């Protein structure tokens, strides 16, 4: 009997990549009948995005990167990510990974009238990262026309709902979809613009039936039908994007026509996102893991990789300490504090002192009278 394939996870952290790996690996092992086990030392190490502990292992490494970080094949033997690469060691797995490969749910789009009937509010904005400037600017521009409801920590102007802004809560995807299902539009901006870099933001809005206002990958038309949403890359400026949003919001026929378009071209999930491609890539990894010489044992790769930052460090280096402090304070702490004061004052006017008592008890470590 063949020895089971030994696997291990590393640097998973709060990003829950371990759950994704399990969701993909278990069906593969069940379908192929290949025995497997969690063990140390592993035959294959699956790496998340939250540290450098993977450098302790010299077995084949597989990284799953959900951010706009290009795979470093001097440190990893295989990679899954957002980049548009033509490499046998790489598989593009976009849409925040949790939507892959369950994109077929987007092909069952309800009738335009049924969607429009439930969209009673204008636009929502739910983010916890204050650094990307483009989505902050779109929020400001669109808010000049009508109020944009911000439920997350950034530019918060609405009461926090359960788990809103808690990106890694177990029920966060469902809570977010329920929230967005009340809105005609959703600001679905990526943190950066890069070809192929597409996260769950556009998919979550589509699944909720809210028209995405998208900015991110310039080649998003390769993945989705751009007539079904507002693609900022089709316009010369954000001001022109806002003009288009205003026109659609004020013309019911335009809005219904956009809702009538399928999310995918010909309402068919592109072949590049078929589950079979993921299964084939995993099979290739496990077939080659005992045959290849891992990069962790290659002197040339080790020399090139020495001194290179981890993927998480690469992201953090894009914003200096002062910029991180300023944007966190301006777009997260101050709006959230203003919202807290408003809710407290509203409670006092209504004779409800529970918020004040809770705040004092947290402040002084005792139950306030």
C-alpha positions in Angstrom: 0.0 0.0 0.0 1.3 3.5 -0.9 2.4 5.7 1.9 -0.1 8.5 2.6 0.8 11.9 1.4 1.8 14.0 4.3 0.7 17.6 4.3 1.0 20.6 6.6 -0.2 24.2 6.7 2.0 27.1 7.6 1.5 30.9 8.1 -2.2 30.6 7.8 -3.1 33.1 10.5 -6.4 34.9 10.5 -6.8 34.7 6.7 -8.4 31.3 7.0 -6.5 29.9 4.1 -6.5 26.6 5.9 -10.2 26.3 5.5 -9.8 26.9 1.7 -7.1 24.3 1.4 -9.3 21.8 3.2 -12.3 22.6 1.0 -10.2 22.0 -2.1 -8.1 19.1 -0.9 -10.7 16.8 0.7 -12.8 16.4 -2.5 -9.6 15.8 -4.4 -8.4 13.0 -2.1 -11.9 11.5 -2.0 -12.2 11.5 -5.8 -8.7 10.0 -6.4 -8.6 7.6 -3.4 -5.1 8.9 -2.5 -4.4 8.4 1.2 -3.3 11.5 3.1 -2.6 12.7 6.6 -1.5 15.8 8.5 2.1 15.1 9.5 5.4 16.6 10.3 7.8 16.6 8.4 5.4 17.0 5.4 5.7 16.0 1.8 4.0 19.2 0.7 3.7 22.4 2.7 0.7 24.7 2.0 1.6 28.3 2.9 -0.8 31.1 3.7 0.0 34.8 3.7 0.8 35.6 7.3 4.5 35.0 8.2 7.8 33.4 7.3 7.5 30.2 9.3 7.5 28.3 6.0 11.3 29.0 5.7 11.9 26.3 8.3 10.8 23.6 5.9 12.8 22.3 2.9 9.9 20.3 1.3 8.0 21.5 -1.8 6.0 24.6 -0.8 2.7 25.8 -2.3 1.6 29.4 -1.6 -2.0 30.7 -1.8 -1.8 34.5 -2.2 -5.1 36.4 -2.1 -3.3 39.8 -2.4 -1.6 41.5 -5.3 1.7 39.8 -4.6 3.6 38.1 -7.4 4.8 34.5 -6.6 8.4 34.2 -5.8 9.5 30.9 -7.3 12.8 31.2 -5.5 10.9 30.4 -2.3 7.9 28.5 -3.5 7.7 25.5 -5.8 4.0 26.1 -6.7 1.6 29.0 -6.4 -2.0 30.0 -6.6 -2.9 33.6 -7.0 -4.3 36.4 -9.1 -1.5 37.0 -11.6 -1.8 36.3 -15.3 1.1 33.9 -15.6 1.8 31.2 -18.1 3.7 28.7 -15.9 3.2 25.1 -15.1 3.9 25.8 -11.5 1.1 28.4 -11.3 -2.7 28.4 -11.3 -4.7 31.6 -11.3 -7.3 31.4 -8.6 -8.9 34.8 -8.3 -12.1 36.1 -6.6 -10.8 36.0 -3.1 -10.5 32.2 -3.4 -13.7 31.6 -1.4 -15.8 32.1 -4.5 -13.6 29.7 -6.5 -14.8 27.3 -7.9 -18.4 27.9 -7.0 -19.0 30.6 -9.6 -21.8 28.7 -11.2 -24.2 30.3 -8.6 -23.8 33.5 -10.6 -25.4 31.9 -13.7 -28.8 31.6 -11.9 -29.6 35.3 -12.0 -33.2 36.3 -11.1 -35.4 38.3 -13.4 -34.6 42.1 -13.5 -37.9 43.0 -12.0 -37.5 40.7 -9.1 -34.0 42.1 -8.4 -35.1 45.7 -8.6 -38.1 45.2 -6.3 -35.9 44.4 -3.4 -33.3 47.2 -4.0 -34.8 50.0 -2.0 -31.6 51.9 -1.2 -28.9 53.6 -3.3 -25.3 52.4 -2.7 -23.2 50.8 0.0 -19.5 50.9 0.9 -18.0 48.3 3.3 -14.3 48.4 3.9 -11.8 48.0 6.7 -8.6 49.1 4.9 -8.2 52.9 4.9 -5.1 53.0 2.7 -6.4 52.6 -0.9 -7.1 56.1 -2.2 -9.2 55.3 -5.2 -12.2 53.9 -3.4 -12.0 56.8 -0.9 -12.2 59.2 -3.8 -15.2 57.4 -5.4 -17.0 57.5 -2.1 -16.5 61.2 -1.8 -17.6 61.9 -5.4 -20.6 59.7 -5.3 -21.7 61.1 -1.9 -22.1 64.5 -3.5 -25.1 63.1 -5.5 -26.7 60.8 -2.8 -25.7 59.4 0.5 -23.5 56.3 0.2 -24.0 54.1 3.3 -20.7 53.0 4.8 -21.1 50.1 7.3 -17.5 49.2 7.7 -14.8 51.0 9.8 -13.6 53.2 6.9 -15.7 56.4 6.6 -18.4 54.8 8.7 -21.7 56.7 8.7 -24.1 53.9 9.6 -24.6 51.9 12.8 -22.4 48.8 12.9 -24.4 45.6 12.2 -23.4 42.2 13.5 -20.0 41.2 12.1 -20.0 44.2 9.7 -16.4 45.0 9.1 -15.3 41.8 10.8 -13.8 40.4 7.7 -12.7 37.0 9.0 -15.9 36.2 11.0 -17.2 32.8 10.0 -20.5 34.1 8.8 -19.0 37.3 7.3 -19.7 36.4 3.6 -23.4 35.7 4.2 -23.8 38.8 6.4 -22.2 40.9 3.8 -24.4 39.6 1.0 -27.6 40.2 3.0 -26.5 43.7 3.6 -25.7 44.4 0.0 -28.9 42.8 -1.2 -30.8 46.0 -0.1 -28.8 48.3 -2.5 -29.0 49.1 -6.2 -25.2 49.7 -6.3 -22.1 48.5 -4.5 -18.7 50.2 -4.6 -16.5 47.2 -5.4 -13.0 48.6 -5.6 -9.9 46.6 -5.2 -7.0 47.9 -3.1 -4.8 48.1 -6.2 -5.1 48.0 -10.0 -3.2 45.2 -11.6 -4.0 42.9 -14.6 -5.7 39.8 -13.2 -6.0 41.0 -9.6 -9.7 40.3 -8.8 -10.9 39.5 -5.3 -14.2 38.6 -3.8 -15.6 42.2 -3.9 -17.2 42.0 -7.3 -18.5 38.4 -6.8 -20.1 39.2 -3.5 -22.0 42.2 -5.0 -23.1 40.1 -7.9 -24.3 37.2 -5.7 -26.3 39.8 -3.7 -27.9 41.1 -6.9 -26.3 44.6 -6.4 -24.7 46.2 -9.5 -20.9 46.5 -8.8 -19.1 49.7 -9.4 -15.8 48.1 -10.1 -12.2 49.3 -10.2 -9.2 47.0 -10.1 -8.1 44.7 -12.9 -8.0 46.5 -16.2 -8.8 43.2 -18.0 -11.9 42.4 -15.9 -13.7 42.0 -19.3 -11.9 38.7 -19.7 -13.7 37.4 -16.6 -17.1 39.0 -16.6 -19.7 40.6 -18.9 -18.9 44.3 -18.5 -22.4 45.3 -19.7 -23.8 43.9 -16.4 -21.9 46.3 -14.1 -20.1 49.6 -14.1 -16.5 49.1 -15.1 -14.5 52.2 -14.1 -11.8 51.3 -16.6 -14.2 52.0 -19.4 -14.3 55.7 -18.5 -11.7 58.5 -18.7 -12.2 59.7 -15.1 -14.2 58.9 -11.9 -16.3 62.0 -12.6 -17.5 60.3 -15.8 -18.2 57.2 -13.8 -20.4 59.1 -11.4 -22.3 60.7 -14.3 -23.0 57.2 -15.6 -24.2 56.0 -12.2 -26.5 59.1 -11.9 -28.0 58.4 -15.3 -28.7 54.7 -14.4 -30.1 55.6 -11.0 -32.5 58.1 -12.5 -33.6 56.0 -15.5 -35.4 52.8 -14.5 -35.2 51.4 -18.0 -31.4 51.7 -18.0 -31.2 50.1 -14.6 -33.4 47.1 -15.7 -31.5 46.7 -18.9 -28.2 46.4 -16.9 -29.9 43.9 -14.5 -31.0 41.9 -17.5 -27.5 41.2 -18.6 -25.9 38.0 -17.4 -22.8 38.3 -15.1 -20.8 36.2 -17.5 -20.7 36.4 -21.3 -23.3 34.0 -22.7 -24.1 33.2 -19.0 -21.4 30.6 -18.9 -18.5 30.4 -16.5 -15.2 30.7 -18.4 -13.4 27.4 -18.9 -10.4 28.8 -17.1 -12.3 28.7 -13.8 -13.6 25.2 -14.2 -13.2 23.0 -11.0 -11.4 20.4 -13.1 -8.5 22.8 -13.6 -8.0 23.1 -9.9 -8.2 19.3 -9.5 -5.6 18.8 -12.3 -3.3 21.3 -10.7 -3.5 19.6 -7.3 -2.9 16.2 -8.9 0.2 17.6 -10.6 1.5 18.9 -7.3 1.1 15.5 -5.5 2.6 13.6 -8.4 5.7 15.8 -8.6 6.2 16.5 -4.9 8.4 13.4 -4.4 10.2 13.7 -7.7 11.3 17.4 -7.8 14.2 19.0 -5.9 12.5 21.7 -3.8 13.7 25.2 -4.2 14.5 25.2 -0.5 17.3 22.8 -1.3 18.6 24.6 -4.4 21.7 26.7 -3.6 21.0 29.1 -6.5 17.4 29.7 -5.4 18.4 30.1 -1.8 21.0 32.7 -2.8 18.4 34.7 -4.8 15.8 34.4 -2.1 18.1 35.5 0.8 17.1 38.9 2.1 13.9 39.0 0.3 10.8 40.1 2.3 7.8 37.8 2.9 4.6 38.4 0.9 3.0 40.1 3.9 6.1 42.3 4.4 5.9 43.3 0.7 2.3 44.6 1.3 3.2 46.4 4.5 6.2 48.2 2.9 3.9 49.9 0.4 2.7 52.3 3.1 5.1 54.0 5.5 4.4 54.3 9.2 3.2 57.9 9.0 0.9 57.2 6.1 -0.6 54.2 7.9 -1.2 56.2 11.1 -2.7 59.2 9.2 -5.1 57.2 7.1 -6.1 54.9 9.9 -6.9 57.9 12.0 -8.7 59.9 9.3 -10.8 57.3 7.7 -11.4 54.8 10.5 -11.0 56.1 14.0 -12.5 59.6 13.5 -15.7 58.6 11.6 -16.2 55.7 13.9 -15.8 57.9 17.0 -18.3 60.5 15.6 -20.8 57.7 14.9 -20.4 56.4 18.5 -21.0 59.8 19.9 -24.1 60.3 17.8 -25.5 56.9 18.9 -24.8 57.8 22.5 -26.5 61.2 22.2 -29.5 59.6 20.5 -29.8 57.1 23.4 -29.6 59.9 26.0 -32.4 61.8 24.3 -34.5 58.7 24.3 -33.7 58.0 28.0 -31.5 55.0 27.2 -28.2 55.2 29.3 -27.1 51.6 28.5 -24.3 52.7 26.1 -22.9 55.2 28.7 -23.0 52.6 31.4 -21.3 50.0 29.2 -18.6 52.5 28.2 -17.9 53.4 31.8 -17.7 49.8 32.9 -15.2 49.1 30.2 -13.2 52.2 31.1 -13.0 51.7 34.8 -13.3 47.9 35.0 -16.5 47.9 37.1 -20.2 48.2 36.6 -21.2 51.9 36.6 -24.2 52.9 38.5 
